[in-house]
Amino acid sequence: MAARLGHVTLFSQKIFSVSPVNVTLERLTSPSMTTRINLTTTDVKQTRVALNVFDSVVEADGVTLVLSFIISSQEEFGKYQFVVANNVMPAARRAFEIVPEGITLYTYIAIMLELIV
């Protein structure tokens, strides 16, 4: 997902879950370490989701998450995961990557590799 430095970033995702849900956002700082991110807003709305079950698509109740946060420095681009928990199931995680808007992922990787060297 692409984001602009210093601007509000919106991330929207439909998930299969029962309400109420608790959502947190974490930055993956290493394979075994995360840092919790303060969300500007979290919006959770009831929706219908399509689940692939064998060779069929089954509709079920779910929620649409809209996370809002600000990328305030170049170091904040990278890998994140959102964590969804409810009172029925253990927490579920879904990873995604935020890259600077307007450049390709390959250019971003090259820039980051130059910063490391």
N, CA and C atoms as an extended XYZ file, in Angstrom:
351
Properties=species:S:1:pos:R:3:atomname:S:1:resname:S:1:resid:I:1 pbc="F F F"
N         0.839       -1.166        0.000 N   MET     1
C         0.000        0.000        0.000 CA  MET     1
C         0.886        1.232        0.000 C   MET     1
N         0.480        2.258       -0.712 N   ALA     2
C         1.268        3.483       -0.829 CA  ALA     2
C         0.721        4.551        0.112 C   ALA     2
N         1.628        5.357        0.649 N   ALA     3
C         1.247        6.441        1.559 CA  ALA     3
C         2.146        7.645        1.306 C   ALA     3
N         1.650        8.822        1.691 N   ARG     4
C         2.427       10.059        1.556 CA  ARG     4
C         2.928       10.489        2.924 C   ARG     4
N         4.189       10.859        2.959 N   LEU     5
C         4.828       11.320        4.187 CA  LEU     5
C         4.082       12.536        4.741 C   LEU     5
N         3.730       12.485        6.028 N   GLY     6
C         3.068       13.597        6.686 CA  GLY     6
C         1.574       13.697        6.460 C   GLY     6
N         0.996       12.760        5.740 N   HIS     7
C        -0.437       12.787        5.462 CA  HIS     7
C        -1.135       11.610        6.155 C   HIS     7
N        -2.433       11.763        6.340 N   VAL     8
C        -3.226       10.692        6.929 CA  VAL     8
C        -3.313        9.535        5.936 C   VAL     8
N        -3.079        8.337        6.420 N   THR     9
C        -3.154        7.128        5.616 CA  THR     9
C        -4.365        6.325        6.064 C   THR     9
N        -5.157        5.877        5.102 N   LEU    10
C        -6.324        5.054        5.403 CA  LEU    10
C        -6.081        3.641        4.915 C   LEU    10
N        -6.390        2.679        5.747 N   PHE    11
C        -6.277        1.271        5.385 CA  PHE    11
C        -7.632        0.643        5.652 C   PHE    11
N        -8.213        0.017        4.629 N   SER    12
C        -9.538       -0.585        4.766 CA  SER    12
C        -9.451       -2.068        4.445 C   SER    12
N       -10.105       -2.887        5.266 N   GLN    13
C       -10.053       -4.330        5.079 CA  GLN    13
C       -11.339       -4.964        5.580 C   GLN    13
N       -11.945       -5.842        4.761 N   LYS    14
C       -13.096       -6.630        5.215 CA  LYS    14
C       -12.575       -7.901        5.859 C   LYS    14
N       -13.150       -8.255        7.006 N   ILE    15
C       -12.735       -9.482        7.681 CA  ILE    15
C       -13.960      -10.217        8.206 C   ILE    15
N       -13.811      -11.515        8.356 N   PHE    16
C       -14.843      -12.350        8.961 CA  PHE    16
C       -14.606      -12.346       10.461 C   PHE    16
N       -15.505      -11.725       11.203 N   SER    17
C       -15.377      -11.659       12.652 CA  SER    17
C       -16.716      -11.268       13.241 C   SER    17
N       -16.913      -11.654       14.482 N   VAL    18
C       -18.111      -11.220       15.190 CA  VAL    18
C       -17.775       -9.960       15.979 C   VAL    18
N       -18.767       -9.120       16.177 N   SER    19
C       -18.567       -7.893       16.961 CA  SER    19
C       -18.723       -8.219       18.436 C   SER    19
N       -18.181       -7.443       19.322 N   PRO    20
C       -17.315       -6.297       19.055 CA  PRO    20
C       -15.877       -6.753       18.815 C   PRO    20
N       -15.128       -5.960       18.071 N   VAL    21
C       -13.731       -6.284       17.804 CA  VAL    21
C       -12.836       -5.199       18.380 C   VAL    21
N       -11.652       -5.617       18.775 N   ASN    22
C       -10.622       -4.701       19.244 CA  ASN    22
C        -9.505       -4.735       18.207 C   ASN    22
N        -9.104       -3.580       17.691 N   VAL    23
C        -8.116       -3.520       16.616 CA  VAL    23
C        -6.896       -2.746       17.088 C   VAL    23
N        -5.712       -3.307       16.838 N   THR    24
C        -4.463       -2.594       17.089 CA  THR    24
C        -3.601       -2.683       15.837 C   THR    24
N        -2.675       -1.747       15.709 N   LEU    25
C        -1.745       -1.722       14.591 CA  LEU    25
C        -0.342       -1.834       15.149 C   LEU    25
N         0.471       -2.701       14.539 N   GLU    26
C         1.842       -2.909       15.004 CA  GLU    26
C         2.804       -2.759       13.840 C   GLU    26
N         3.958       -2.152       14.090 N   ARG    27
C         5.030       -2.073       13.097 CA  ARG    27
C         5.968       -3.234       13.358 C   ARG    27
N         6.302       -3.969       12.305 N   LEU    28
C         7.219       -5.103       12.438 CA  LEU    28
C         8.644       -4.569       12.348 C   LEU    28
N         9.309       -4.449       13.484 N   THR    29
C        10.659       -3.892       13.511 CA  THR    29
C        11.724       -4.960       13.261 C   THR    29
N        11.375       -6.214       13.467 N   SER    30
C        12.237       -7.359       13.152 CA  SER    30
C        11.305       -8.570       13.107 C   SER    30
N        11.798       -9.723       12.672 N   PRO    31
C        10.914      -10.887       12.610 CA  PRO    31
C        10.255      -11.246       13.947 C   PRO    31
N        10.892      -10.887       15.063 N   SER    32
C        10.326      -11.278       16.362 CA  SER    32
C         9.905      -10.090       17.230 C   SER    32
N        10.037       -8.858       16.712 N   MET    33
C         9.697       -7.685       17.523 CA  MET    33
C         8.682       -6.799       16.804 C   MET    33
N         7.752       -6.260       17.578 N   THR    34
C         6.773       -5.321       17.032 CA  THR    34
C         6.691       -4.102       17.935 C   THR    34
N         6.242       -2.997       17.356 N   THR    35
C         5.994       -1.772       18.100 CA  THR    35
C         4.556       -1.367       17.842 C   THR    35
N         3.805       -1.131       18.899 N   ARG    36
C         2.403       -0.738       18.741 CA  ARG    36
C         2.321        0.706       18.239 C   ARG    36
N         1.429        0.947       17.292 N   ILE    37
C         1.251        2.259       16.670 CA  ILE    37
C        -0.049        2.865       17.173 C   ILE    37
N        -0.023        4.153       17.480 N   ASN    38
C        -1.246        4.847       17.879 CA  ASN    38
C        -2.059        5.165       16.634 C   ASN    38
N        -3.278        4.698       16.612 N   LEU    39
C        -4.165        4.961       15.490 CA  LEU    39
C        -4.873        6.283       15.710 C   LEU    39
N        -4.977        7.078       14.629 N   THR    40
C        -5.740        8.313       14.715 CA  THR    40
C        -7.209        7.969       14.913 C   THR    40
N        -7.734        7.066       14.092 N   THR    41
C        -9.111        6.589       14.251 CA  THR    41
C        -9.196        5.139       13.824 C   THR    41
N       -10.141        4.455       14.368 N   THR    42
C       -10.477        3.104       13.948 CA  THR    42
C       -11.979        3.061       13.767 C   THR    42
N       -12.408        2.688       12.579 N   ASP    43
C       -13.841        2.599       12.301 CA  ASP    43
C       -14.156        1.141       11.981 C   ASP    43
N       -15.131        0.582       12.677 N   VAL    44
C       -15.538       -0.803       12.462 CA  VAL    44
C       -17.017       -0.799       12.118 C   VAL    44
N       -17.353       -1.299       10.922 N   LYS    45
C       -18.749       -1.324       10.477 CA  LYS    45
C       -19.159       -2.751       10.140 C   LYS    45
N       -20.395       -3.090       10.460 N   GLN    46
C       -20.940       -4.395       10.086 CA  GLN    46
C       -21.044       -4.484        8.566 C   GLN    46
N       -20.760       -5.657        8.016 N   THR    47
C       -20.838       -5.862        6.572 CA  THR    47
C       -21.043       -7.340        6.287 C   THR    47
N       -21.154       -7.691        5.030 N   ARG    48
C       -21.189       -9.090        4.596 CA  ARG    48
C       -19.859       -9.377        3.904 C   ARG    48
N       -19.281      -10.530        4.188 N   VAL    49
C       -18.034      -10.928        3.551 CA  VAL    49
C       -18.256      -12.215        2.770 C   VAL    49
N       -17.474      -12.370        1.705 N   ALA    50
C       -17.541      -13.582        0.886 CA  ALA    50
C       -16.381      -14.489        1.273 C   ALA    50
N       -16.703      -15.714        1.699 N   LEU    51
C       -15.685      -16.687        2.101 CA  LEU    51
C       -15.612      -17.790        1.061 C   LEU    51
N       -14.410      -18.111        0.616 N   ASN    52
C       -14.218      -19.230       -0.308 CA  ASN    52
C       -14.167      -20.521        0.490 C   ASN    52
N       -15.153      -21.386        0.275 N   VAL    53
C       -15.236      -22.670        0.966 CA  VAL    53
C       -15.269      -23.755       -0.106 C   VAL    53
N       -14.169      -24.483       -0.208 N   PHE    54
C       -13.993      -25.486       -1.259 CA  PHE    54
C       -14.238      -24.831       -2.610 C   PHE    54
N       -15.206      -25.255       -3.377 N   ASP    55
C       -15.451      -24.678       -4.695 CA  ASP    55
C       -16.610      -23.693       -4.698 C   ASP    55
N       -17.014      -23.226       -3.530 N   SER    56
C       -18.161      -22.321       -3.433 CA  SER    56
C       -17.770      -21.043       -2.700 C   SER    56
N       -18.592      -20.025       -2.876 N   VAL    57
C       -18.446      -18.779       -2.134 CA  VAL    57
C       -19.636      -18.672       -1.195 C   VAL    57
N       -19.346      -18.519        0.098 N   VAL    58
C       -20.376      -18.438        1.123 CA  VAL    58
C       -20.344      -17.039        1.722 C   VAL    58
N       -21.503      -16.399        1.818 N   GLU    59
C       -21.569      -15.097        2.469 CA  GLU    59
C       -21.798      -15.273        3.964 C   GLU    59
N       -21.152      -14.403        4.742 N   ALA    60
C       -21.271      -14.466        6.197 CA  ALA    60
C       -21.191      -13.061        6.767 C   ALA    60
N       -21.596      -12.923        8.022 N   ASP    61
C       -21.459      -11.636        8.690 CA  ASP    61
C       -19.990      -11.353        8.953 C   ASP    61
N       -19.639      -10.109        8.859 N   GLY    62
C       -18.267       -9.698        9.110 CA  GLY    62
C       -18.221       -8.226        9.429 C   GLY    62
N       -17.027       -7.666        9.403 N   VAL    63
C       -16.841       -6.244        9.658 CA  VAL    63
C       -15.863       -5.670        8.630 C   VAL    63
N       -16.019       -4.379        8.373 N   THR    64
C       -15.047       -3.642        7.580 CA  THR    64
C       -14.276       -2.754        8.543 C   THR    64
N       -12.950       -2.907        8.551 N   LEU    65
C       -12.084       -2.081        9.382 CA  LEU    65
C       -11.539       -0.947        8.537 C   LEU    65
N       -11.557        0.254        9.066 N   VAL    66
C       -10.887        1.381        8.428 CA  VAL    66
C        -9.952        1.965        9.473 C   VAL    66
N        -8.650        1.810        9.241 N   LEU    67
C        -7.638        2.325       10.156 CA  LEU    67
C        -7.089        3.619        9.584 C   LEU    67
N        -6.899        4.609       10.422 N   SER    68
C        -6.387        5.903       10.008 CA  SER    68
C        -5.177        6.244       10.866 C   SER    68
N        -4.043        6.560       10.218 N   PHE    69
C        -2.832        6.903       10.954 CA  PHE    69
C        -1.955        7.783       10.068 C   PHE    69
N        -0.923        8.380       10.662 N   ILE    70
C        -0.044        9.292        9.930 CA  ILE    70
C         1.360        8.707        9.870 C   ILE    70
N         1.946        8.711        8.665 N   ILE    71
C         3.355        8.368        8.486 CA  ILE    71
C         4.120        9.683        8.622 C   ILE    71
N         4.817        9.878        9.741 N   SER    72
C         5.438       11.179       10.014 CA  SER    72
C         6.931       11.237        9.708 C   SER    72
N         7.565       10.099        9.424 N   SER    73
C         8.988       10.115        9.069 CA  SER    73
C         9.284        8.986        8.083 C   SER    73
N        10.374        9.131        7.372 N   GLN    74
C        10.786        8.154        6.361 CA  GLN    74
C        10.965        6.765        6.975 C   GLN    74
N        11.405        6.713        8.226 N   GLU    75
C        11.654        5.439        8.892 CA  GLU    75
C        10.368        4.663        9.171 C   GLU    75
N         9.218        5.326        9.092 N   GLU    76
C         7.956        4.654        9.389 CA  GLU    76
C         7.383        3.883        8.202 C   GLU    76
N         7.975        4.022        7.016 N   PHE    77
C         7.575        3.156        5.913 CA  PHE    77
C         8.111        1.764        6.211 C   PHE    77
N         7.388        0.741        5.800 N   GLY    78
C         7.851       -0.620        6.048 CA  GLY    78
C         6.707       -1.571        6.321 C   GLY    78
N         7.019       -2.637        7.049 N   LYS    79
C         6.053       -3.709        7.289 CA  LYS    79
C         5.260       -3.463        8.570 C   LYS    79
N         3.956       -3.733        8.464 N   TYR    80
C         3.028       -3.568        9.579 CA  TYR    80
C         2.129       -4.789        9.657 C   TYR    80
N         1.410       -4.888       10.748 N   GLN    81
C         0.335       -5.871       10.841 CA  GLN    81
C        -0.772       -5.276       11.690 C   GLN    81
N        -2.008       -5.581       11.306 N   PHE    82
C        -3.092       -5.199       12.193 CA  PHE    82
C        -3.544       -6.455       12.914 C   PHE    82
N        -3.958       -6.272       14.155 N   VAL    83
C        -4.352       -7.373       15.029 CA  VAL    83
C        -5.814       -7.164       15.402 C   VAL    83
N        -6.617       -8.175       15.144 N   VAL    84
C        -8.045       -8.111       15.435 CA  VAL    84
C        -8.360       -9.172       16.483 C   VAL    84
N        -9.014       -8.747       17.545 N   ALA    85
C        -9.411       -9.683       18.603 CA  ALA    85
C       -10.887       -9.464       18.920 C   ALA    85
N       -11.551      -10.534       19.290 N   ASN    86
C       -12.933      -10.423       19.766 CA  ASN    86
C       -13.089      -11.332       20.975 C   ASN    86
N       -14.281      -11.416       21.511 N   ASN    87
C       -14.464      -12.194       22.735 CA  ASN    87
C       -14.736      -13.676       22.472 C   ASN    87
N       -14.612      -14.130       21.211 N   VAL    88
C       -14.877      -15.518       20.857 CA  VAL    88
C       -13.600      -16.266       20.450 C   VAL    88
N       -12.791      -15.633       19.612 N   MET    89
C       -11.612      -16.298       19.039 CA  MET    89
C       -10.320      -15.620       19.488 C   MET    89
N        -9.189      -16.323       19.381 N   PRO    90
C        -7.901      -15.685       19.670 CA  PRO    90
C        -7.609      -14.607       18.621 C   PRO    90
N        -6.681      -13.726       18.933 N   ALA    91
C        -6.327      -12.624       18.035 CA  ALA    91
C        -5.815      -13.156       16.694 C   ALA    91
N        -6.204      -12.463       15.626 N   ALA    92
C        -5.742      -12.787       14.279 CA  ALA    92
C        -4.918      -11.617       13.760 C   ALA    92
N        -3.856      -11.932       12.993 N   ARG    93
C        -2.961      -10.902       12.471 CA  ARG    93
C        -2.933      -10.962       10.950 C   ARG    93
N        -2.841       -9.784       10.337 N   ARG    94
C        -2.680       -9.719        8.881 CA  ARG    94
C        -1.608       -8.679        8.577 C   ARG    94
N        -0.570       -9.100        7.862 N   ALA    95
C         0.563       -8.226        7.558 CA  ALA    95
C         0.345       -7.480        6.241 C   ALA    95
N         0.930       -6.289        6.157 N   PHE    96
C         0.935       -5.508        4.927 CA  PHE    96
C         2.149       -4.586        4.967 C   PHE    96
N         2.494       -3.997        3.827 N   GLU    97
C         3.659       -3.117        3.752 CA  GLU    97
C         3.231       -1.756        3.245 C   GLU    97
N         3.805       -0.704        3.833 N   ILE    98
C         3.543        0.669        3.409 CA  ILE    98
C         4.797        1.196        2.728 C   ILE    98
N         4.636        1.634        1.482 N   VAL    99
C         5.742        2.198        0.712 CA  VAL    99
C         5.401        3.646        0.369 C   VAL    99
N         6.426        4.481        0.102 N   PRO   100
C         6.149        5.869       -0.270 CA  PRO   100
C         5.348        5.950       -1.566 C   PRO   100
N         4.367        6.832       -1.584 N   GLU   101
C         3.530        7.009       -2.768 CA  GLU   101
C         4.365        7.564       -3.918 C   GLU   101
N         4.112        7.047       -5.112 N   GLY   102
C         4.765        7.576       -6.303 CA  GLY   102
C         6.028        6.857       -6.714 C   GLY   102
N         6.511        5.900       -5.909 N   ILE   103
C         7.669        5.126       -6.345 CA  ILE   103
C         7.306        3.650       -6.319 C   ILE   103
N         8.036        2.876       -7.084 N   THR   104
C         7.768        1.446       -7.123 CA  THR   104
C         8.376        0.767       -5.900 C   THR   104
N         7.928       -0.420       -5.629 N   LEU   105
C         8.464       -1.186       -4.512 CA  LEU   105
C         9.954       -1.449       -4.712 C   LEU   105
N        10.364       -1.708       -5.954 N   TYR   106
C        11.783       -1.980       -6.229 CA  TYR   106
C        12.652       -0.760       -5.931 C   TYR   106
N        12.172        0.438       -6.282 N   THR   107
C        12.912        1.658       -5.969 CA  THR   107
C        13.003        1.846       -4.466 C   THR   107
N        11.913        1.596       -3.755 N   TYR   108
C        11.896        1.721       -2.299 CA  TYR   108
C        12.911        0.769       -1.668 C   TYR   108
N        12.958       -0.468       -2.138 N   ILE   109
C        13.918       -1.454       -1.590 CA  ILE   109
C        15.345       -0.978       -1.843 C   ILE   109
N        15.600       -0.451       -3.041 N   ALA   110
C        16.945        0.047       -3.349 CA  ALA   110
C        17.336        1.198       -2.427 C   ALA   110
N        16.406        2.120       -2.161 N   ILE   111
C        16.671        3.243       -1.266 CA  ILE   111
C        16.981        2.735        0.137 C   ILE   111
N        16.184        1.789        0.625 N   MET   112
C        16.396        1.262        1.977 CA  MET   112
C        17.729        0.527        2.086 C   MET   112
N        18.103       -0.205        1.043 N   LEU   113
C        19.381       -0.913        1.067 CA  LEU   113
C        20.541        0.065        1.108 C   LEU   113
N        20.423        1.207        0.411 N   GLU   114
C        21.478        2.224        0.452 CA  GLU   114
C        21.599        2.831        1.840 C   GLU   114
N        20.485        2.989        2.549 N   LEU   115
C        20.522        3.542        3.898 CA  LEU   115
C        21.199        2.598        4.885 C   LEU   115
N        21.061        1.293        4.637 N   ILE   116
C        21.645        0.293        5.542 CA  ILE   116
C        23.160        0.224        5.381 C   ILE   116
N        23.643        0.353        4.160 N   VAL   117
C        25.081        0.208        3.872 CA  VAL   117
C        25.905        1.312        4.421 C   VAL   117
